[in-house]
Amino acid sequence: MPHRVLKKKTGAGRGRKQTARRAQAAGGKTSRRAAFLPDAALLQTLLDHIPDCHIFIKDRESRFLVTNAFHLRSLGASGIKDVVGKTDFDFFPAEFARRYYDDEQEIMRTGRPLVDREEAMPAPGGGMRWLLTTKTPLFDARGKTIGLVGISRDITPRKMTEDELRRHKEHLEEIVAAKTAELEAANDKLKRENEERRRAEEHWHAEHSRLSAIMDHLPSCHIFIKDRQSRFMATNAAHLRLLGLADPSAVLGKTDFDLFPPEIARSFFESEQEMMRTGRPILNLVEKCVYPDGSVRHMLTNKIPLRDRDGSITGLVGMSMDITDRVSAELAVREERNMLRTLIDALPQWIYLKDTKSRFILANRRCAERMLLKSPDELIGKTDFDFTSPESARQYAEEEAAILATGLPVTGRRDAYKTAEGEEVILEISKLPLRDSSGNIIGILGFNEEVTERCRQQEAISASNEMLRSVLNSITVRVFWKDRNSVYLGCNASFAKARGLNSPEDVVGKTDFDLASTRSEAEAYRAVDRRVMETDRAECHFLETQVSPDGSFRWLDTTKVPLHDASGKVMGVLGICEDVTERRKAERQLREERNLLRKLIDNIPHAIYVKDAQGRFLIANRLTAIIMGAKSPDELIGKTDFDFYPETAAREFRADEERIMASGEPLIQKDEPARLPDGRTLWILTTKLPLRDSQGRLAGIIGVGLDDTKRREEELRRRELEEQLRHSEKMKAIGHLAGGVAHDFNNQLAAIMGSAELIRETAGSSEAARHAETIVTACRRAADLTGKLLAFARRGRYQSVSVDMHSIVREVVALLERSIDKRIKIVQHLNAGSSVVRG
């Protein structure tokens, strides 16, 4: 479900909703904008005065319908007319516009909002800027997505600040590394100095043993006396104990070389010899010494020269006091001071201390940097009059004087401040009285925190929340939330209206028993609430029934999710309900229409089918299944032609479909053979059309096949009849030709036959008479053939007569022997039992 924020429904909100309904009924482009805008002029004015926010509303095709003045400036447009109806492709490079478009279509397709995405966007003047974007789908009264609302806030300064902070952090790490190296070097130096002090203390302790008889009553003071050669002459008991000795004689006459390592002894010896040479005493020398018992002590040592009566130096007296505890305390104080210094320098707040005259006595690095000073030390001894305007300095001085006088702190006061760089910032100022150990006020402790960005964020969040409340109260989806006991804490305007309440505030403190029409209905609602809160799991899109205050029965698509407090503990439940009564009616009607359509296409005498882009069947009717050899249309779903046809035929079909998908051009009435399972071959007249989705992209093909077998068979019969007719006409023409030829030929035969008969009658029995007889016989046969040709030409009736084939052969041979080459011999074999035939 899209993210929504609740807002109290006001009279202006109700007026805007009524205006939106009237505008929606008007139709056209105005109605489409009114579906998003309850009162366009009022909302436009509100949007134009929301600072630092890009606000826009788009329709289902990601075209701008509404945008505020701030967003217009970012698009480089002069007015709303330059934007309405356009898309991001008209204002941004293709790769950015494509990403925005794909995100928005995904939001409207899934109904899930895009919340607080940081994204880069090209600026009109060049360069890039960063926006924090939230996009939420908008729905009409039927729950259909009709567009989206987008809110973007320019976070480029914040991103730049984050980059600057990262660079400062890296710089600080470099400084820390350098300081660490310096500290290590100083630590090494301190170790060497401590070793030198330890050796000196051992030397002094040896000298104290020379004076033990005189100064043993000074237990806290280690005293020793040495001669001109730095040999111990006396030491006290305290010094002996420090050296781990019990007998004073153990050190008499010895030097530090007998008690300490050579390098330590030499340092003691040389310093003492230098003192005795110059006469200048060694005073308040702090030394770190390691004694025989393993203890490490810090000693405060004084050595003064001893003089005889003549004033000549004869030795020295040394005194050492154990100041280990004091040194440890001072070291701890220094460490704490360094730690505190490091801490306050690392803090982003301005931290400072002032005396009772409002003069700075301490400040951290951030405070100095914002005043363009190289070091916090430059602030010491100065006042606000040295850095800010007289008016601001006077205000700070009066405020601090009041704190010193009353002892009451100032906390959380916000004030505009102009830094030394000229930057306007908002400071959250806290000042506390600084007291000494006796409780007396000795100064001021101040904390200034820059909250400029936080204030801007709070203002932006407040504006965003207000807009989201407005959007939530303008949608038809019902939203409510309850506490752990299923007591209502709030709802949106749609829920309040559906429950017969005057405003969303009226639901606070009520339960389902106060709102539901029956107790069983209320108990059902509370049972789901308990289950969601006890399992800490959402229950999504389950159907509930509800009786409205007007008595109508409604179906609700409900989602309930657990609400958590800051610690993650379940504190209540959030519910989202959508009235799907009309949708269920529409779905039922759709199912009925779908069944009717199914019956229709199954009884159409055409093969009808739909395939996806990969050639898989999505829909097919009964005739398609019969042609494919399937038992039912369901058997085709998800399969391709390769599952039913030989590979050659299937490849041809697939090639046609790929051409359609590539070109978008249909295939019209292509004759294709289809062999049925019973062996019969049908001829199918196929038409295939490209199928496009809602975005106009090719998603598959629609095929319609017409059984063309009967037409082809009739066409074949027609062609056969035409061929017979043409043959008949041809034979008729031949008959007319033959008649004409036969008539002319018959005239010639009459002349030949007449001449032959005259020759035969005049020749008697001579050879010429015999030849004439042959001519007459041949002419008679030719005349008979001519008569047949004339009968054929006249389509006369024919009479079958008996013919002796042997006799005809002999006559033909006799005729040929006279006309062919004499070298050719004709042999006759007339062996037929009966040579007479009818014809």
Secondary structure, DSSP 4 states (H G I P E B T S, - for coil): -------PPPHHHHHHHHHHHHHHHH-HHHHHHHTT-SSHHHHHHHHHTSTTEEEEEEETTS-EEEE-HHHHHHHT-SSGGGTTT--GGGTS-HHHHHHHHHHHHHHHHH---EEEEEEEEE-TTSSEEEEEEEEEEEE-TTS-EEEEEEEEEE-HHHHHHHHHHHHHHHHHHHHHHHHHHHHHHHHHHHHHHHHHHHHHHHHHHHHHBTTHHHHTT-TTEEEEEEETTS-EEEE-HHHHHHHT-S-GGGTTT--HHHHS-HHHHHHHHHHHHHHHHH---EEEEEEEEE-TTS-EEEEEEEEEEEE-TTS-EEEEEEEEEE-HHHHHHHHHHHHHHHHHHHHHHHSSSEEEEE-TTS-EEEE-HHHHHHTT-S-GGGGTT--GGGTS-HHHHHHHHHHHHHHHHH---EEEEEEEEE-TTS-EEEEEEEEEEEE-TTS-EEEEEEEEEE-HHHHHHHHHHHHHHHHHHHHHHHSSSEEEEEETTS-EEEE-HHHHHHTT-SSGGGGTT--HHHH-SSHHHHHHHHHHHHHHHHHT--EEEEEEEEE-TTS-EEEEEEEEEEEE-TTS-EEEEEEEEEE-HHHHHHHHHHHHHHHHHHHHHHHSSEEEEEEETTS-EEEE-HHHHHHHT-SSGGGGBT--GGGTS-HHHHHHHHHHHHHHHHH---EEEEEEEEE-TTS-EEEEEEEEEEEE-TTS-EEEEEEEEEE-HHHHHHHHHHHHHHHHHHHHHHHHHHHHHHHHHHHHHHHHHHHHHHHHHHHHHHHTTSHHHHHHHHHHHHHHHHHHHHHHHHHHHTT------EEEHHHHHHHHHHHHHHHS-TT---------S--EEE-
